[in-house]
Structures are given as structure tokens and as C-alpha cells.
Amino acid sequence: MTTRKALQTSLIHTDYRAPEGFGALPHAIHHASTVLFKDVAALRARNWQDKSGYTYGLHGTPTTFTLEARLAEIEGGSHCVLAPSGLAAIAMVDFGLLRSGDDLLIPDNVYNPNRELGRWLAQDYGITTRFYDPMAGEGIAELIRPNTRLVWTEAPGSVSMEVPDIPAICRAVKARREAGQDIHVAIDNTWSAGIAFRAFDHGVDIVMQALTKYQSGGSDVLMGAVITRDRELMRRMEMAHMRIGFGVGADDAYLVLRGLPTMKLRFDAHDAGARKVAAWLKQRPEISRVLHPAFEDCPGHETWKRDFSGAGGLFSVVFDERYAEAQTDRFIDSLKFFKIGYSWGGAHSLCVPYRIQDMRRGWQGKGQLVRFNIGLEEPDDLIADIEQAFGAL
Ligand SMILES: *Cc1c(COP(=O)(O)O)cnc(C)c1O
């Protein structure tokens, strides 16, 4: 029986309910700010931290919970919380774990906005932030202070491509935790997408992913995730998520869910293409170094061989020192298939120059560094493109 109502009310309230039992392959997209409770008692009893139900759109919907559960499973973790960008996920870890007076260790080759956030925390929030040599390995033990709360890692650094010894860093941190210190290791695992490096199996406590890259695969979404195996540890990040309001939109979450089934096939195709292009570049006289973890002369190559099962599409090259920046800029401008822009993980190949001498302490050599993201084009076409662009040097 329908209730009598004016047209204006009918435009808002309906008694129609779609039939139950609809089945389809894609995950459903649930848009909501308000989430409804069946009565006041249910509203009063509701705890936003309990993910067996719903409280408010910001704290999760079936769409975001599904994505979180799937990401946790892919990474080999148990708990996941989403953030509106990869950088927001990094911030969620920092704000979840750090208090003023704490000490933060960040590798010197880290994703640059992570470094910038660390500097800001030091400047305005009473944290000490120190940048360590990513190749420190066991030596990290000497850098840890009684108030060191968080050690960030990134494997490899996404510009200079050194592969750190993550298990060694994790052992040093674990020894301190077993002695009673509240200290954890977080990894920015974006480069390997949780596919090529199983971070939890190597001792990492917190995994951060920029889903913007391989998970979405479409160059059209910004999103991040933080994953743990430890419920209590995740609660600290969830508090930051709730207090700052790091919600994600349902349509964006859907786009990432849509990318997951093909993620490994794409990752493997990027990997094969990148190795082919990198191998070609390696024998060219214009190039002095190819920085790709699967290549023997990449710092940390042995660690990569021991701990990783793949490489994806990202690597850098250092040009011969005889080429000035203006020449390598002309080279990049002359590329046809490689577009100029940040990020990676989409179908399009990309190329970016970095002033590595200003980014990385103790960097040896003066040659220009250029980073390639190998997309899903035919690798031979990409090689031909690079070869013609060398003409502009
Ligand atoms: C892209 C990226 C991020 C940040 O992701 P956004 O979604 O662009 O904020 C963090 N770390 C690494 C290594 C990245 O490549």
C-alpha cells in the first residue's frame, strides 16, 4: 500500500524496491554520504571502526570495503584502508603513528612528496626527520634512536632505482620493538604493486600503495591504500583516516576494482617490454648507465634477485656526460610515443627528466637522468621511437 503524498514529496520518497536476487559480475557502485539506520537503537549502537556494518559514507560503503578487502588479500595482509591519493596514504601513516617529539627515518631516494611531508612534519609539528642511505641495510640499527617511531622504505627508489635490503632493515627494527620500543617499518610498495615484492613476508609492518598506478591501470584515478596484518596497528591509521576525513569516491573505487582482474597480466607485459627496451638502451653509446633492478650493475641487483619476482615498467637511464640538459630535453621533446608526464602504470609510455644530483646525496656522475615508464605499446615501436629521438641530441 502506498502512502498518499504530494508530487514534491513523491519526488523524494518512493516505496518502490527493486527485486532481490540481481546477479552480475562487476562490483556494485554505492554512492552515499548518509547511511541509514533502521532505528535509533541501531544508530546508538553503531561503532564506525567496526567494518561489519556502515556508519557514514566517509567511513566506507560496500564498494570501498570490497576494494579494501581485495587489496589486503592481494598484498597478503589482513586490514586495509583507502585514501584519496597515494600521497594521502603516506600522510595517513605519518599522522597515524607520529606524535611531536618522535623521530622519523626516510630513505634518501624516497618518492619526493614523502620527503617533502617529512620536512614539513619537522618544520611545523615537532618531529625530527632524518634521511638515511637506502642501502644502509643492517646499518640502520645504528641510526635508530629511542624515540624513532617509523622507518619508511621504498623498494626500489622510483627514480634512482637502488634496491634496499628490506629484510635487514626489518630485522633491526623488530629487534628494537622486541626490546619494548614502539617502532614500525612502512614500505611504499607502489613500484612492485604487491605483485613482484611480497612485503609482509619480508618483515614489513605497513604496506602503502599508490593505486593510481598499476591497480587502476587507466591513468584516470588518484587513490592510495594502507595495508597491515595487525589490527591494532591499522586502528592507528584508521583514526587518522577518520580525523582528517580521507574518504574516497565510489566511482573511483569502482575504477580500481575494474582494473584488478587484469593487473598482473598488464604488470607482466610492462615488465617484458621494459626489459626489452632497457636491454636495447644498454648497448647504446649515448647511454652510460641503465638503472633497472634486473640489470647487474643496478645497485641492489643481488637483493632484487633474492627478494623480488618481477620488475614492472619503470626504469631510468643516465646519459653520457657529453650531453647537456638542453640536449636530453630535446631528445625527450622529440619522442612520439613516449608522452611527457609523471606517474606510471597506464597503457601509455611516459618519459620524465630528473635533476638527480639535486635529489640524491652523494650521487656520482654528471650525466642527465631520464626515467622511462614503458606502457603497453609494442616494444619494437618504442625502441624505434627512442632511436629516432637520439637524432635530436
Ligand atoms: C605515484 C606515487 C605515489 C603517490 O601517488 P599519488 O596517487 O599520485 O598521490 C607515491 N609513491 C610512489 C612511489 C609513487 O610512484
The ligand as a MOL file (V3000), in Angstrom:
LIG
                    3D

  0  0  0     0  0            999 V3000
M  V30 BEGIN CTAB
M  V30 COUNTS 15 15 0 0 0
M  V30 BEGIN ATOM
M  V30 1 C 52.6600 7.9520 -7.5930 0
M  V30 2 C 53.3690 7.5720 -6.3730 0
M  V30 3 C 52.9060 7.9430 -5.1160 0
M  V30 4 C 51.7240 8.8670 -4.9030 0
M  V30 5 O 50.5730 8.5170 -5.5480 0
M  V30 6 P 49.5050 9.6520 -5.9260 0
M  V30 7 O 48.2420 8.8910 -6.0290 0
M  V30 8 O 49.9700 10.2650 -7.2010 0
M  V30 9 O 49.4880 10.6330 -4.7760 0
M  V30 10 C 53.6020 7.5140 -4.0190 0
M  V30 11 N 54.7210 6.7660 -4.1460 0
M  V30 12 C 55.1940 6.3870 -5.3290 0
M  V30 13 C 56.4180 5.5550 -5.3940 0
M  V30 14 C 54.5430 6.7820 -6.4790 0
M  V30 15 O 55.0380 6.4450 -7.6600 0
M  V30 END ATOM
M  V30 BEGIN BOND
M  V30 1 1 1 2
M  V30 2 1 2 3
M  V30 3 2 2 14
M  V30 4 1 3 4
M  V30 5 2 3 10
M  V30 6 1 4 5
M  V30 7 1 5 6
M  V30 8 2 6 7
M  V30 9 1 6 8
M  V30 10 1 6 9
M  V30 11 1 10 11
M  V30 12 2 11 12
M  V30 13 1 12 13
M  V30 14 1 12 14
M  V30 15 1 14 15
M  V30 END BOND
M  V30 END CTAB
M  END
